[in-house]
Amino acid sequence: MKIRVHAVDNVNVVREFESFVIDTQRYPELRPEVRAIIKADREGASPRQLLALCEDIRDKMEDLDTEGPFGLRSVWEEFAPFESVVNEDYGDQESHLVLEKILDGDEETTVPYFQLDEG
């Protein structure tokens, strides 16, 4: 009997990048979103509520174009927030096999890597 499987790694990765300042003097179009974040923080909003507001401003930054040294780009691209990693944390890792199919018997058997050098 033979079966074909493949390995899968599930890894929880959290990557934190350098912080940057969103200045409403330079980007007045972002005032409503910045104002909403400041108000929510002062009123004790939950982390989930603040995350949702930050997602709103990120979406608007992606849609908002600005003229920069490289031509017309979104405000999000101008900040290039994913260029410099400050912290990277690999959490839980789980490896397992996934069944692809049951084989009839005529398929070629895979030689384990540790046996390839042995002859």
Backbone atoms as SQL, in Angstrom:
CREATE TABLE atoms (id INTEGER PRIMARY KEY, chain TEXT, resi INTEGER, resn TEXT, atom TEXT, x REAL, y REAL, z REAL);
INSERT INTO atoms VALUES
  (1, 'A', 1, 'MET', 'N', 0.844, -1.186, 0.000),
  (2, 'A', 1, 'MET', 'CA', 0.000, 0.000, 0.000),
  (3, 'A', 1, 'MET', 'C', 0.881, 1.238, 0.000),
  (4, 'A', 2, 'LYS', 'N', 0.444, 2.267, -0.708),
  (5, 'A', 2, 'LYS', 'CA', 1.194, 3.517, -0.783),
  (6, 'A', 2, 'LYS', 'C', 0.221, 4.690, -0.720),
  (7, 'A', 3, 'ILE', 'N', 0.708, 5.766, -0.123),
  (8, 'A', 3, 'ILE', 'CA', -0.035, 7.035, -0.147),
  (9, 'A', 3, 'ILE', 'C', 0.951, 8.141, -0.450),
  (10, 'A', 4, 'ARG', 'N', 0.471, 9.215, -1.068),
  (11, 'A', 4, 'ARG', 'CA', 1.295, 10.399, -1.316),
  (12, 'A', 4, 'ARG', 'C', 0.866, 11.469, -0.325),
  (13, 'A', 5, 'VAL', 'N', 1.873, 12.074, 0.369),
  (14, 'A', 5, 'VAL', 'CA', 1.627, 13.130, 1.356),
  (15, 'A', 5, 'VAL', 'C', 2.612, 14.271, 1.121),
  (16, 'A', 6, 'HIS', 'N', 2.353, 15.407, 1.727),
  (17, 'A', 6, 'HIS', 'CA', 3.333, 16.495, 1.750),
  (18, 'A', 6, 'HIS', 'C', 3.330, 17.116, 3.146),
  (19, 'A', 7, 'ALA', 'N', 4.461, 17.690, 3.503),
  (20, 'A', 7, 'ALA', 'CA', 4.615, 18.291, 4.823),
  (21, 'A', 7, 'ALA', 'C', 4.147, 19.742, 4.808),
  (22, 'A', 8, 'VAL', 'N', 3.619, 20.174, 5.930),
  (23, 'A', 8, 'VAL', 'CA', 3.155, 21.544, 6.099),
  (24, 'A', 8, 'VAL', 'C', 3.674, 22.057, 7.435),
  (25, 'A', 9, 'ASP', 'N', 4.197, 23.279, 7.434),
  (26, 'A', 9, 'ASP', 'CA', 4.579, 23.966, 8.662),
  (27, 'A', 9, 'ASP', 'C', 3.609, 25.113, 8.884),
  (28, 'A', 10, 'ASN', 'N', 2.957, 25.133, 10.013),
  (29, 'A', 10, 'ASN', 'CA', 2.134, 26.273, 10.422),
  (30, 'A', 10, 'ASN', 'C', 2.930, 27.039, 11.461),
  (31, 'A', 11, 'VAL', 'N', 3.269, 28.285, 11.153),
  (32, 'A', 11, 'VAL', 'CA', 4.084, 29.090, 12.056),
  (33, 'A', 11, 'VAL', 'C', 3.379, 30.423, 12.284),
  (34, 'A', 12, 'ASN', 'N', 3.254, 30.785, 13.522),
  (35, 'A', 12, 'ASN', 'CA', 2.702, 32.086, 13.866),
  (36, 'A', 12, 'ASN', 'C', 3.860, 33.077, 13.915),
  (37, 'A', 13, 'VAL', 'N', 3.882, 34.032, 12.971),
  (38, 'A', 13, 'VAL', 'CA', 4.972, 35.002, 12.898),
  (39, 'A', 13, 'VAL', 'C', 4.403, 36.408, 13.109),
  (40, 'A', 14, 'VAL', 'N', 5.043, 37.140, 13.997),
  (41, 'A', 14, 'VAL', 'CA', 4.687, 38.545, 14.204),
  (42, 'A', 14, 'VAL', 'C', 5.916, 39.363, 13.842),
  (43, 'A', 15, 'ARG', 'N', 5.767, 40.234, 12.833),
  (44, 'A', 15, 'ARG', 'CA', 6.865, 41.115, 12.424),
  (45, 'A', 15, 'ARG', 'C', 6.466, 42.544, 12.729),
  (46, 'A', 16, 'GLU', 'N', 7.316, 43.230, 13.458),
  (47, 'A', 16, 'GLU', 'CA', 7.065, 44.620, 13.827),
  (48, 'A', 16, 'GLU', 'C', 8.071, 45.493, 13.089),
  (49, 'A', 17, 'PHE', 'N', 7.578, 46.586, 12.519),
  (50, 'A', 17, 'PHE', 'CA', 8.405, 47.454, 11.695),
  (51, 'A', 17, 'PHE', 'C', 8.604, 48.805, 12.384),
  (52, 'A', 18, 'GLU', 'N', 9.551, 49.583, 11.862),
  (53, 'A', 18, 'GLU', 'CA', 9.814, 50.915, 12.422),
  (54, 'A', 18, 'GLU', 'C', 8.544, 51.756, 12.429),
  (55, 'A', 19, 'SER', 'N', 8.407, 52.562, 13.466),
  (56, 'A', 19, 'SER', 'CA', 7.253, 53.457, 13.542),
  (57, 'A', 19, 'SER', 'C', 7.464, 54.660, 12.628),
  (58, 'A', 20, 'PHE', 'N', 6.375, 55.314, 12.287),
  (59, 'A', 20, 'PHE', 'CA', 6.440, 56.536, 11.483),
  (60, 'A', 20, 'PHE', 'C', 5.325, 57.465, 11.928),
  (61, 'A', 21, 'VAL', 'N', 5.461, 58.737, 11.621),
  (62, 'A', 21, 'VAL', 'CA', 4.508, 59.761, 12.055),
  (63, 'A', 21, 'VAL', 'C', 3.602, 60.139, 10.891),
  (64, 'A', 22, 'ILE', 'N', 2.310, 60.128, 11.160),
  (65, 'A', 22, 'ILE', 'CA', 1.332, 60.609, 10.187),
  (66, 'A', 22, 'ILE', 'C', 0.981, 62.034, 10.595),
  (67, 'A', 23, 'ASP', 'N', 1.390, 62.989, 9.790),
  (68, 'A', 23, 'ASP', 'CA', 1.235, 64.410, 10.097),
  (69, 'A', 23, 'ASP', 'C', 0.075, 64.980, 9.273),
  (70, 'A', 24, 'THR', 'N', -0.961, 65.442, 9.976),
  (71, 'A', 24, 'THR', 'CA', -2.120, 65.982, 9.255),
  (72, 'A', 24, 'THR', 'C', -1.834, 67.353, 8.644),
  (73, 'A', 25, 'GLN', 'N', -0.730, 67.984, 9.036),
  (74, 'A', 25, 'GLN', 'CA', -0.331, 69.224, 8.351),
  (75, 'A', 25, 'GLN', 'C', 0.082, 68.888, 6.918),
  (76, 'A', 26, 'ARG', 'N', 0.788, 67.788, 6.758),
  (77, 'A', 26, 'ARG', 'CA', 1.244, 67.376, 5.429),
  (78, 'A', 26, 'ARG', 'C', 0.149, 66.634, 4.659),
  (79, 'A', 27, 'TYR', 'N', -0.666, 65.882, 5.391),
  (80, 'A', 27, 'TYR', 'CA', -1.741, 65.092, 4.762),
  (81, 'A', 27, 'TYR', 'C', -3.080, 65.462, 5.401),
  (82, 'A', 28, 'PRO', 'N', -3.614, 66.626, 5.076),
  (83, 'A', 28, 'PRO', 'CA', -4.867, 67.063, 5.710),
  (84, 'A', 28, 'PRO', 'C', -6.055, 66.136, 5.412),
  (85, 'A', 29, 'GLU', 'N', -5.961, 65.366, 4.347),
  (86, 'A', 29, 'GLU', 'CA', -7.038, 64.437, 4.002),
  (87, 'A', 29, 'GLU', 'C', -7.208, 63.346, 5.051),
  (88, 'A', 30, 'LEU', 'N', -6.182, 63.142, 5.879),
  (89, 'A', 30, 'LEU', 'CA', -6.223, 62.092, 6.898),
  (90, 'A', 30, 'LEU', 'C', -6.697, 62.602, 8.266),
  (91, 'A', 31, 'ARG', 'N', -7.073, 63.898, 8.333),
  (92, 'A', 31, 'ARG', 'CA', -7.506, 64.477, 9.607),
  (93, 'A', 31, 'ARG', 'C', -8.660, 63.716, 10.260),
  (94, 'A', 32, 'PRO', 'N', -9.718, 63.379, 9.526),
  (95, 'A', 32, 'PRO', 'CA', -10.833, 62.677, 10.197),
  (96, 'A', 32, 'PRO', 'C', -10.409, 61.349, 10.838),
  (97, 'A', 33, 'GLU', 'N', -9.560, 60.610, 10.163),
  (98, 'A', 33, 'GLU', 'CA', -9.116, 59.320, 10.694),
  (99, 'A', 33, 'GLU', 'C', -8.191, 59.500, 11.903),
  (100, 'A', 34, 'VAL', 'N', -7.268, 60.463, 11.821),
  (101, 'A', 34, 'VAL', 'CA', -6.374, 60.736, 12.944),
  (102, 'A', 34, 'VAL', 'C', -7.190, 61.222, 14.140),
  (103, 'A', 35, 'ARG', 'N', -8.134, 62.098, 13.882),
  (104, 'A', 35, 'ARG', 'CA', -8.999, 62.618, 14.955),
  (105, 'A', 35, 'ARG', 'C', -9.778, 61.480, 15.621),
  (106, 'A', 36, 'ALA', 'N', -10.295, 60.551, 14.823),
  (107, 'A', 36, 'ALA', 'CA', -11.064, 59.427, 15.363),
  (108, 'A', 36, 'ALA', 'C', -10.188, 58.525, 16.236),
  (109, 'A', 37, 'ILE', 'N', -8.949, 58.302, 15.818),
  (110, 'A', 37, 'ILE', 'CA', -8.023, 57.466, 16.596),
  (111, 'A', 37, 'ILE', 'C', -7.690, 58.134, 17.924),
  (112, 'A', 38, 'ILE', 'N', -7.386, 59.428, 17.892),
  (113, 'A', 38, 'ILE', 'CA', -7.046, 60.158, 19.117),
  (114, 'A', 38, 'ILE', 'C', -8.234, 60.156, 20.081),
  (115, 'A', 39, 'LYS', 'N', -9.427, 60.422, 19.555),
  (116, 'A', 39, 'LYS', 'CA', -10.638, 60.449, 20.387),
  (117, 'A', 39, 'LYS', 'C', -10.890, 59.085, 21.016),
  (118, 'A', 40, 'ALA', 'N', -10.798, 58.035, 20.229),
  (119, 'A', 40, 'ALA', 'CA', -11.044, 56.680, 20.736),
  (120, 'A', 40, 'ALA', 'C', -10.028, 56.315, 21.816),
  (121, 'A', 41, 'ASP', 'N', -8.764, 56.662, 21.608),
  (122, 'A', 41, 'ASP', 'CA', -7.732, 56.363, 22.599),
  (123, 'A', 41, 'ASP', 'C', -7.997, 57.100, 23.905),
  (124, 'A', 42, 'ARG', 'N', -8.368, 58.355, 23.811),
  (125, 'A', 42, 'ARG', 'CA', -8.644, 59.158, 25.016),
  (126, 'A', 42, 'ARG', 'C', -9.865, 58.651, 25.776),
  (127, 'A', 43, 'GLU', 'N', -10.813, 58.049, 25.035),
  (128, 'A', 43, 'GLU', 'CA', -12.034, 57.549, 25.669),
  (129, 'A', 43, 'GLU', 'C', -11.896, 56.099, 26.128),
  (130, 'A', 44, 'GLY', 'N', -10.687, 55.544, 26.015),
  (131, 'A', 44, 'GLY', 'CA', -10.449, 54.189, 26.516),
  (132, 'A', 44, 'GLY', 'C', -10.960, 53.081, 25.612),
  (133, 'A', 45, 'ALA', 'N', -10.887, 53.290, 24.330),
  (134, 'A', 45, 'ALA', 'CA', -11.342, 52.272, 23.379),
  (135, 'A', 45, 'ALA', 'C', -10.552, 50.976, 23.564),
  (136, 'A', 46, 'SER', 'N', -11.164, 49.886, 23.197),
  (137, 'A', 46, 'SER', 'CA', -10.501, 48.580, 23.307),
  (138, 'A', 46, 'SER', 'C', -9.435, 48.458, 22.219),
  (139, 'A', 47, 'PRO', 'N', -8.467, 47.563, 22.417),
  (140, 'A', 47, 'PRO', 'CA', -7.459, 47.343, 21.379),
  (141, 'A', 47, 'PRO', 'C', -8.075, 46.973, 20.038),
  (142, 'A', 48, 'ARG', 'N', -9.141, 46.212, 20.067),
  (143, 'A', 48, 'ARG', 'CA', -9.821, 45.817, 18.820),
  (144, 'A', 48, 'ARG', 'C', -10.409, 47.037, 18.103),
  (145, 'A', 49, 'GLN', 'N', -10.990, 47.961, 18.865),
  (146, 'A', 49, 'GLN', 'CA', -11.549, 49.171, 18.270),
  (147, 'A', 49, 'GLN', 'C', -10.441, 50.041, 17.664),
  (148, 'A', 50, 'LEU', 'N', -9.328, 50.170, 18.385),
  (149, 'A', 50, 'LEU', 'CA', -8.208, 50.958, 17.860),
  (150, 'A', 50, 'LEU', 'C', -7.615, 50.305, 16.619),
  (151, 'A', 51, 'LEU', 'N', -7.529, 48.992, 16.609),
  (152, 'A', 51, 'LEU', 'CA', -7.022, 48.285, 15.440),
  (153, 'A', 51, 'LEU', 'C', -7.911, 48.555, 14.218),
  (154, 'A', 52, 'ALA', 'N', -9.215, 48.527, 14.414),
  (155, 'A', 52, 'ALA', 'CA', -10.144, 48.801, 13.313),
  (156, 'A', 52, 'ALA', 'C', -9.958, 50.224, 12.777),
  (157, 'A', 53, 'LEU', 'N', -9.759, 51.189, 13.668),
  (158, 'A', 53, 'LEU', 'CA', -9.541, 52.568, 13.235),
  (159, 'A', 53, 'LEU', 'C', -8.207, 52.708, 12.491),
  (160, 'A', 54, 'CYS', 'N', -7.194, 51.996, 12.958),
  (161, 'A', 54, 'CYS', 'CA', -5.893, 52.028, 12.274),
  (162, 'A', 54, 'CYS', 'C', -5.994, 51.371, 10.896),
  (163, 'A', 55, 'GLU', 'N', -6.814, 50.344, 10.769),
  (164, 'A', 55, 'GLU', 'CA', -7.045, 49.727, 9.459),
  (165, 'A', 55, 'GLU', 'C', -7.738, 50.725, 8.523),
  (166, 'A', 56, 'ASP', 'N', -8.664, 51.510, 9.067),
  (167, 'A', 56, 'ASP', 'CA', -9.345, 52.524, 8.254),
  (168, 'A', 56, 'ASP', 'C', -8.352, 53.535, 7.702),
  (169, 'A', 57, 'ILE', 'N', -7.437, 54.014, 8.549),
  (170, 'A', 57, 'ILE', 'CA', -6.479, 55.015, 8.080),
  (171, 'A', 57, 'ILE', 'C', -5.502, 54.388, 7.082),
  (172, 'A', 58, 'ARG', 'N', -5.134, 53.130, 7.299),
  (173, 'A', 58, 'ARG', 'CA', -4.248, 52.454, 6.345),
  (174, 'A', 58, 'ARG', 'C', -4.923, 52.347, 4.976),
  (175, 'A', 59, 'ASP', 'N', -6.200, 51.975, 4.980),
  (176, 'A', 59, 'ASP', 'CA', -6.932, 51.879, 3.712),
  (177, 'A', 59, 'ASP', 'C', -6.968, 53.222, 2.990),
  (178, 'A', 60, 'LYS', 'N', -7.211, 54.290, 3.741),
  (179, 'A', 60, 'LYS', 'CA', -7.263, 55.616, 3.128),
  (180, 'A', 60, 'LYS', 'C', -5.889, 56.020, 2.604),
  (181, 'A', 61, 'MET', 'N', -4.821, 55.661, 3.342),
  (182, 'A', 61, 'MET', 'CA', -3.459, 55.980, 2.894),
  (183, 'A', 61, 'MET', 'C', -3.137, 55.259, 1.580),
  (184, 'A', 62, 'GLU', 'N', -3.672, 54.046, 1.425),
  (185, 'A', 62, 'GLU', 'CA', -3.452, 53.304, 0.176),
  (186, 'A', 62, 'GLU', 'C', -4.177, 53.962, -0.997),
  (187, 'A', 63, 'ASP', 'N', -5.334, 54.561, -0.718),
  (188, 'A', 63, 'ASP', 'CA', -6.137, 55.187, -1.779),
  (189, 'A', 63, 'ASP', 'C', -5.733, 56.622, -2.077),
  (190, 'A', 64, 'LEU', 'N', -4.985, 57.248, -1.184),
  (191, 'A', 64, 'LEU', 'CA', -4.620, 58.658, -1.309),
  (192, 'A', 64, 'LEU', 'C', -3.282, 58.792, -2.033),
  (193, 'A', 65, 'ASP', 'N', -3.289, 59.452, -3.189),
  (194, 'A', 65, 'ASP', 'CA', -2.062, 59.645, -3.964),
  (195, 'A', 65, 'ASP', 'C', -1.388, 60.964, -3.600),
  (196, 'A', 66, 'THR', 'N', -0.060, 60.947, -3.673),
  (197, 'A', 66, 'THR', 'CA', 0.730, 62.137, -3.393),
  (198, 'A', 66, 'THR', 'C', 1.920, 62.176, -4.352),
  (199, 'A', 67, 'GLU', 'N', 2.382, 63.355, -4.637),
  (200, 'A', 67, 'GLU', 'CA', 3.542, 63.522, -5.519),
  (201, 'A', 67, 'GLU', 'C', 4.799, 63.495, -4.673),
  (202, 'A', 68, 'GLY', 'N', 5.681, 62.553, -4.961),
  (203, 'A', 68, 'GLY', 'CA', 6.919, 62.434, -4.205),
  (204, 'A', 68, 'GLY', 'C', 8.114, 62.405, -5.134),
  (205, 'A', 69, 'PRO', 'N', 9.284, 62.072, -4.600),
  (206, 'A', 69, 'PRO', 'CA', 10.509, 62.060, -5.409),
  (207, 'A', 69, 'PRO', 'C', 10.476, 61.012, -6.527),
  (208, 'A', 70, 'PHE', 'N', 9.604, 60.011, -6.382),
  (209, 'A', 70, 'PHE', 'CA', 9.516, 58.967, -7.402),
  (210, 'A', 70, 'PHE', 'C', 8.234, 59.071, -8.219),
  (211, 'A', 71, 'GLY', 'N', 7.631, 60.250, -8.223),
  (212, 'A', 71, 'GLY', 'CA', 6.404, 60.455, -8.979),
  (213, 'A', 71, 'GLY', 'C', 5.175, 60.252, -8.113),
  (214, 'A', 72, 'LEU', 'N', 4.049, 60.016, -8.756),
  (215, 'A', 72, 'LEU', 'CA', 2.770, 59.851, -8.070),
  (216, 'A', 72, 'LEU', 'C', 2.705, 58.465, -7.432),
  (217, 'A', 73, 'ARG', 'N', 2.527, 58.451, -6.114),
  (218, 'A', 73, 'ARG', 'CA', 2.434, 57.200, -5.365),
  (219, 'A', 73, 'ARG', 'C', 1.398, 57.374, -4.269),
  (220, 'A', 74, 'SER', 'N', 0.965, 56.249, -3.702),
  (221, 'A', 74, 'SER', 'CA', 0.051, 56.363, -2.568),
  (222, 'A', 74, 'SER', 'C', 0.852, 56.812, -1.339),
  (223, 'A', 75, 'VAL', 'N', 0.167, 57.417, -0.394),
  (224, 'A', 75, 'VAL', 'CA', 0.814, 57.840, 0.843),
  (225, 'A', 75, 'VAL', 'C', 1.398, 56.607, 1.547),
  (226, 'A', 76, 'TRP', 'N', 0.691, 55.502, 1.480),
  (227, 'A', 76, 'TRP', 'CA', 1.165, 54.252, 2.080),
  (228, 'A', 76, 'TRP', 'C', 2.512, 53.845, 1.497),
  (229, 'A', 77, 'GLU', 'N', 2.638, 53.900, 0.170),
  (230, 'A', 77, 'GLU', 'CA', 3.897, 53.548, -0.490),
  (231, 'A', 77, 'GLU', 'C', 5.004, 54.539, -0.141),
  (232, 'A', 78, 'GLU', 'N', 4.632, 55.805, 0.024),
  (233, 'A', 78, 'GLU', 'CA', 5.629, 56.822, 0.356),
  (234, 'A', 78, 'GLU', 'C', 6.305, 56.529, 1.697),
  (235, 'A', 79, 'PHE', 'N', 5.534, 56.035, 2.656),
  (236, 'A', 79, 'PHE', 'CA', 6.105, 55.708, 3.962),
  (237, 'A', 79, 'PHE', 'C', 6.897, 54.401, 3.922),
  (238, 'A', 80, 'ALA', 'N', 6.629, 53.529, 2.969),
  (239, 'A', 80, 'ALA', 'CA', 7.297, 52.226, 2.863),
  (240, 'A', 80, 'ALA', 'C', 7.409, 51.555, 4.232),
  (241, 'A', 81, 'PRO', 'N', 6.264, 51.307, 4.872),
  (242, 'A', 81, 'PRO', 'CA', 6.293, 50.843, 6.258),
  (243, 'A', 81, 'PRO', 'C', 6.884, 49.451, 6.468),
  (244, 'A', 82, 'PHE', 'N', 7.081, 48.679, 5.414),
  (245, 'A', 82, 'PHE', 'CA', 7.585, 47.318, 5.581),
  (246, 'A', 82, 'PHE', 'C', 9.059, 47.172, 5.215),
  (247, 'A', 83, 'GLU', 'N', 9.790, 48.269, 5.135),
  (248, 'A', 83, 'GLU', 'CA', 11.183, 48.220, 4.718),
  (249, 'A', 83, 'GLU', 'C', 12.142, 47.803, 5.831),
  (250, 'A', 84, 'SER', 'N', 11.866, 48.194, 7.060),
  (251, 'A', 84, 'SER', 'CA', 12.823, 47.964, 8.126),
  (252, 'A', 84, 'SER', 'C', 12.170, 47.224, 9.291),
  (253, 'A', 85, 'VAL', 'N', 12.567, 45.980, 9.523),
  (254, 'A', 85, 'VAL', 'CA', 12.006, 45.164, 10.593),
  (255, 'A', 85, 'VAL', 'C', 12.700, 45.526, 11.906),
  (256, 'A', 86, 'VAL', 'N', 11.903, 45.825, 12.918),
  (257, 'A', 86, 'VAL', 'CA', 12.415, 46.153, 14.238),
  (258, 'A', 86, 'VAL', 'C', 12.438, 44.897, 15.109),
  (259, 'A', 87, 'ASN', 'N', 11.392, 44.068, 14.985),
  (260, 'A', 87, 'ASN', 'CA', 11.279, 42.879, 15.819),
  (261, 'A', 87, 'ASN', 'C', 10.581, 41.786, 15.018),
  (262, 'A', 88, 'GLU', 'N', 11.065, 40.571, 15.164),
  (263, 'A', 88, 'GLU', 'CA', 10.450, 39.438, 14.486),
  (264, 'A', 88, 'GLU', 'C', 10.336, 38.303, 15.492),
  (265, 'A', 89, 'ASP', 'N', 9.121, 37.827, 15.716),
  (266, 'A', 89, 'ASP', 'CA', 8.879, 36.797, 16.719),
  (267, 'A', 89, 'ASP', 'C', 8.189, 35.611, 16.065),
  (268, 'A', 90, 'TYR', 'N', 8.858, 34.479, 16.109),
  (269, 'A', 90, 'TYR', 'CA', 8.265, 33.247, 15.598),
  (270, 'A', 90, 'TYR', 'C', 7.652, 32.517, 16.777),
  (271, 'A', 91, 'GLY', 'N', 6.351, 32.456, 16.785),
  (272, 'A', 91, 'GLY', 'CA', 5.637, 31.817, 17.881),
  (273, 'A', 91, 'GLY', 'C', 5.548, 30.323, 17.688),
  (274, 'A', 92, 'ASP', 'N', 4.420, 29.783, 18.049),
  (275, 'A', 92, 'ASP', 'CA', 4.202, 28.345, 17.973),
  (276, 'A', 92, 'ASP', 'C', 4.400, 27.833, 16.552),
  (277, 'A', 93, 'GLN', 'N', 5.001, 26.666, 16.466),
  (278, 'A', 93, 'GLN', 'CA', 5.188, 26.020, 15.174),
  (279, 'A', 93, 'GLN', 'C', 4.625, 24.611, 15.270),
  (280, 'A', 94, 'GLU', 'N', 3.896, 24.230, 14.261),
  (281, 'A', 94, 'GLU', 'CA', 3.308, 22.901, 14.210),
  (282, 'A', 94, 'GLU', 'C', 3.556, 22.326, 12.829),
  (283, 'A', 95, 'SER', 'N', 4.127, 21.148, 12.781),
  (284, 'A', 95, 'SER', 'CA', 4.371, 20.477, 11.506),
  (285, 'A', 95, 'SER', 'C', 3.472, 19.255, 11.429),
  (286, 'A', 96, 'HIS', 'N', 2.944, 19.031, 10.246),
  (287, 'A', 96, 'HIS', 'CA', 2.121, 17.838, 10.050),
  (288, 'A', 96, 'HIS', 'C', 2.130, 17.436, 8.579),
  (289, 'A', 97, 'LEU', 'N', 1.613, 16.261, 8.317),
  (290, 'A', 97, 'LEU', 'CA', 1.515, 15.759, 6.947),
  (291, 'A', 97, 'LEU', 'C', 0.078, 15.870, 6.469),
  (292, 'A', 98, 'VAL', 'N', -0.069, 16.116, 5.154),
  (293, 'A', 98, 'VAL', 'CA', -1.380, 16.211, 4.534),
  (294, 'A', 98, 'VAL', 'C', -1.469, 15.124, 3.466),
  (295, 'A', 99, 'LEU', 'N', -2.533, 14.330, 3.500),
  (296, 'A', 99, 'LEU', 'CA', -2.738, 13.285, 2.505),
  (297, 'A', 99, 'LEU', 'C', -3.114, 13.909, 1.174),
  (298, 'A', 100, 'GLU', 'N', -2.372, 13.587, 0.122),
  (299, 'A', 100, 'GLU', 'CA', -2.711, 14.052, -1.215),
  (300, 'A', 100, 'GLU', 'C', -3.584, 13.029, -1.924),
  (301, 'A', 101, 'LYS', 'N', -3.147, 11.757, -1.922),
  (302, 'A', 101, 'LYS', 'CA', -3.977, 10.728, -2.537),
  (303, 'A', 101, 'LYS', 'C', -3.464, 9.345, -2.163),
  (304, 'A', 102, 'ILE', 'N', -4.321, 8.370, -2.328),
  (305, 'A', 102, 'ILE', 'CA', -3.953, 6.977, -2.155),
  (306, 'A', 102, 'ILE', 'C', -3.479, 6.478, -3.505),
  (307, 'A', 103, 'LEU', 'N', -2.339, 5.808, -3.533),
  (308, 'A', 103, 'LEU', 'CA', -1.728, 5.381, -4.790),
  (309, 'A', 103, 'LEU', 'C', -2.112, 3.949, -5.112),
  (310, 'A', 104, 'ASP', 'N', -2.124, 3.651, -6.432),
  (311, 'A', 104, 'ASP', 'CA', -2.518, 2.332, -6.907),
  (312, 'A', 104, 'ASP', 'C', -1.418, 1.296, -6.765),
  (313, 'A', 105, 'GLY', 'N', -0.198, 1.717, -6.741),
  (314, 'A', 105, 'GLY', 'CA', 0.898, 0.782, -6.592),
  (315, 'A', 105, 'GLY', 'C', 1.928, 0.882, -7.686),
  (316, 'A', 106, 'ASP', 'N', 1.625, 1.487, -8.813),
  (317, 'A', 106, 'ASP', 'CA', 2.568, 1.599, -9.912),
  (318, 'A', 106, 'ASP', 'C', 3.430, 2.860, -9.828),
  (319, 'A', 107, 'GLU', 'N', 3.092, 3.795, -8.936),
  (320, 'A', 107, 'GLU', 'CA', 3.826, 5.045, -8.823),
  (321, 'A', 107, 'GLU', 'C', 5.196, 4.812, -8.206),
  (322, 'A', 108, 'GLU', 'N', 6.143, 5.657, -8.598),
  (323, 'A', 108, 'GLU', 'CA', 7.519, 5.549, -8.109),
  (324, 'A', 108, 'GLU', 'C', 7.598, 5.930, -6.632),
  (325, 'A', 109, 'THR', 'N', 8.393, 5.191, -5.898),
  (326, 'A', 109, 'THR', 'CA', 8.595, 5.460, -4.477),
  (327, 'A', 109, 'THR', 'C', 9.622, 6.570, -4.310),
  (328, 'A', 110, 'THR', 'N', 9.381, 7.455, -3.347),
  (329, 'A', 110, 'THR', 'CA', 10.318, 8.539, -3.054),
  (330, 'A', 110, 'THR', 'C', 11.448, 8.002, -2.195),
  (331, 'A', 111, 'VAL', 'N', 12.678, 8.323, -2.584),
  (332, 'A', 111, 'VAL', 'CA', 13.843, 7.913, -1.806),
  (333, 'A', 111, 'VAL', 'C', 14.087, 8.979, -0.744),
  (334, 'A', 112, 'PRO', 'N', 14.168, 8.602, 0.536),
  (335, 'A', 112, 'PRO', 'CA', 14.440, 9.595, 1.574),
  (336, 'A', 112, 'PRO', 'C', 15.769, 10.309, 1.326),
  (337, 'A', 113, 'TYR', 'N', 15.805, 11.607, 1.620),
  (338, 'A', 113, 'TYR', 'CA', 17.013, 12.411, 1.377),
  (339, 'A', 113, 'TYR', 'C', 18.247, 11.863, 2.079),
  (340, 'A', 114, 'PHE', 'N', 18.069, 11.332, 3.293),
  (341, 'A', 114, 'PHE', 'CA', 19.235, 10.856, 4.024),
  (342, 'A', 114, 'PHE', 'C', 19.834, 9.613, 3.391),
  (343, 'A', 115, 'GLN', 'N', 19.124, 8.996, 2.454),
  (344, 'A', 115, 'GLN', 'CA', 19.645, 7.812, 1.774),
  (345, 'A', 115, 'GLN', 'C', 20.223, 8.128, 0.397),
  (346, 'A', 116, 'LEU', 'N', 20.093, 9.348, -0.089),
  (347, 'A', 116, 'LEU', 'CA', 20.539, 9.705, -1.425),
  (348, 'A', 116, 'LEU', 'C', 22.049, 9.595, -1.566),
  (349, 'A', 117, 'ASP', 'N', 22.806, 9.962, -0.516),
  (350, 'A', 117, 'ASP', 'CA', 24.258, 9.934, -0.592),
  (351, 'A', 117, 'ASP', 'C', 24.832, 8.539, -0.418),
  (352, 'A', 118, 'GLU', 'N', 24.027, 7.689, 0.185),
  (353, 'A', 118, 'GLU', 'CA', 24.509, 6.319, 0.380),
  (354, 'A', 118, 'GLU', 'C', 24.313, 5.537, -0.903),
  (355, 'A', 119, 'GLY', 'N', 25.253, 4.806, -1.296),
  (356, 'A', 119, 'GLY', 'CA', 25.098, 4.179, -2.582),
  (357, 'A', 119, 'GLY', 'C', 25.294, 2.754, -2.577);
